[in-house]
Every structure is written in structure tokens, then in C-alpha cells.
Amino acid sequence: MAANYNKLWKLLIDKKLKRTDLRDIAGISTTTVAKLGKDEYVSMECLDRICAALKCDVGDIMSFSHSE
């Protein structure tokens, strides 16, 4: 399974936020933002911080794709 954060990027666009804004309001590192941009796994703690900052659920910011 592969993580996919396209929902997060769409949500940021809808809220008129940039990736640097996400970093600041969620208190996550630039490394974490880079991992999200590459659809790499990040910790549940980071996902929880993002969800709290954006007032959403984890399903609103990510999905998993099953590779064949």
C-alpha cells in the first residue's frame, strides 16, 4: 500500500494556505512537509497535528492506494 496526500493539497488550496503555512500552524518540520510531498509515510503524531490544525479527520487529508 502507498500513502497518497492529494486530499491534503486540495484542502490547502481550498483554505488558501501554502505548504509553509501548514508547517507553521501544525508545528511540523520541513522534512515532514517534504515527505508528504513525495507521498512517503509520516508518523500518526504528525497526521494528528495536521488534522488538529486544519480541523479535519485523517481521511480528509490522505488515502491509501493498493498496488497490484
N, C-alpha and C positions, 0 to 999 in steps of 0.2 A: 504494500500500500504506500501511496505517496501523498504527502500533505499538499494542499492547494489553498493559497491565501487570496485568490482573486476576489472573494467576497469582501475581504478586508479593504483592498484597494478601492473597490467600488464604494464601500461605505465611507471611506475617507473623502472621496470625490463628492459624494452626496452631502457630506458635512463641511465641504470646502476646507479640508485640512490637508496638510502636506505630511510627508513621512517624518520630517523633523518635528512637526507639531505632535505627532503621535509619540515620538521618542520623549518629548518633554512632558506631555500630560500623563503618559503611562509610566514614566520613570524607568524606561528600558534603555539598553545600551545601543550604540550604533551597530555593534556586531549583531545584536538580535534583529534589528531592522534589516540588516544585510541578509541574514539567514531567511527572514520572511520573504524578502525579495527573490530569493533563489528557491523558494518552496522547500526549505530544509526544516527539519524538526526543531522546535524550540520547547522550552520547559512549560509545564502546565502553570507554573507560577507566572511566567511572562504572559501567557494567554489570559490568565485571570486578571492581571494588571491591565491589559489592553481592554478586556471586556468591562472592567470597572470604569475605566476612563471614558469609554465610548457608550456606556450604559446599554450593553447588549449581551447576548449569550454567545458561547463559543461557536455554536452552529451558524451564527450570523457573520462570523469572520473567517471560517475555514471549512474545508471539506476534505475528505479522503477519496482518492481515486484508486481503483483496483487495477493493477497492471496485469495483463494476461501473460 
